[in-house]
Amino acid sequence: MLTRRHLLTAAVAAPAILRFGVGTAKAATALKISHQFPGGTIDKGDFRDRLCRMFAAEVAKRSGGDITAEVYPNSSLIKTTAQFSAMRKGALDISLYPMPYAGGELPETNIGLMPGLVTNYDQGLRWKKEPVGKALSDFLADKGILLLTWVWQAGGVASRSRPIVAPEDVKGMKVRGGSREMDMVLQTAGASVLSVPSNEIYAAMQTGACDAGITSSTSLISFRLEEVSKALTSGAGASYWFMLEPLMMSKAIFDKLPKNHQDIILAVGSELEEFGKKGAQADDIEVVKVYEKAGCKIAKLDTATVGKWRDIARDTAWKDYGAKTATSASLLKLATNVSA
């Protein structure tokens, strides 16, 4: 298992830009890792960026420098929504990517943000070893994508005015939901919706194009939405919004690697899942402190309120998704079999 000391040792031994092994006589496998989130260091910043840097450091260490990796935060290499398609084509090696962002290309991926389907971290992480996880992994592999690290994140709501807790609270508001299915639930509850990636919510709220944004606790912090908000609904205790945001790799690139490199990549990816879980859970707590300091009103969800959102989702988003394709119907059925 990866330990903090283990990872820090690897990081210290590598150049700061994470281009490991350069200058050696070995022919290195050079990987590019892209994501949309703010950049930091292996110790500080958005845990999703840190996870990518830990991955880069550890694969370099275990391969003796034969695998090099460079992290490109802030969508600096490839635009946010284009990263999934780029991986499928073999034009991008790895990305930590919100699964439902690929919904326009592969509607089946919207299972990664189905309101009310996942209600806690343990339930979401159990998917990997349950039939739904195998089915989803097989489907994505067939489309050119491998899941390296399963990461789930609970979500909350930043609002420019009143807190959004129950479905009726969104009536008449313009809300960013994060997926087609979440948008369906919001529209049923009386909201209008805005479809933008999380790194564009700030500008939308600042200009008034968006009244509220639903996104992960980490993004609520990293994108400084407290600066344009007056209220926060925390997803720490209970949430109807859980997003699958894994570290993914191009299968075309992976398949070209020697077996020992493949084994290292898969092992490190799997071992980082515990870090991802702890990072997400820590931010569920930290986000409240950040928004309280900014003077925002804090609201929380309870299981009864989550149930109201789930009821709407079952009648709208779940039915719509299940009717899309045979694969969608199968994934939804298998996911509902994973108990909370």
Protein Blocks (a to p, Z undefined) as FASTA:
>chain_A
ZZfklmmmmmmmpcfklpghihiabdcdddddddfbdcddfkbccfklmmmmmmmmmmmm
mnnopaccdddehhlmbgfklmmmmmmnopafbdcddfklmmmmmmmlmmmocghkagcf
klmmmmmmmmklmmmmmmmmmnopacfbdcddddddddfkbccfbfmlmgoiacdehiak
lmmmmmmnopacddddfklmmmmmmnopafbdcddfklmmmnopmmmccbdcdfklpccb
dcdddddddfklmmmpcfklmmmmmmmmmmmmmmmmmmmmmmmmmmmmmmmmnopacddd
dfklmmmmmmmmmmmmmmmmmmmpmmlmmmmmmmmmpcZZ
